[in-house]
């Protein structure tokens, strides 16, 4: 199976959210050091956050989220997407430097 191109993922995310994603990530991606890349790749979420997201996901699947919970869930999903983009870019940078 072919690995997704992190640049393509970033481009798609930036295209969908040009007002803040591009501005937020550009300086980070431009200056990413190997040490920073390793920290980002190894970043893990606290177990209490994981439990909360799982709860919200279950509530969403049942159609039981309050408006406040729905907003919280959307925030978590967007944060996870952003972290995934950064991690993909960091893995790409580490692979580039290793070759």
C-alpha positions, 0 to 999 in steps of 0.5 A: 500500500502506498503511503499518503504524501504528507505535502498533499495532506497538508495542501488539502487541509490548507485548502479547506481552512486557508484562513488559519491552518496555513498561517499556523503551520507554515512557520513550524514546518519551515523551521522543523528540526530533527529534534522537533520532528521526533517530539511531534512524532512521539506526541501522545494524548493524555488518557483522560482526553482519550476517554473524553473523546471516546465518550463524545464519539459514542454519544455522537453515534447515538445522536445524544450530544448536547450543543456544548458537547458537539462543539467540544467534539468538533474541537477535539476532531480538528485538533487531532487532524492538525496533530496528524498533519504535523506528525505526518510532516515530521515523519517525512522530514525525519525520513528525508534527513535519514536518506 
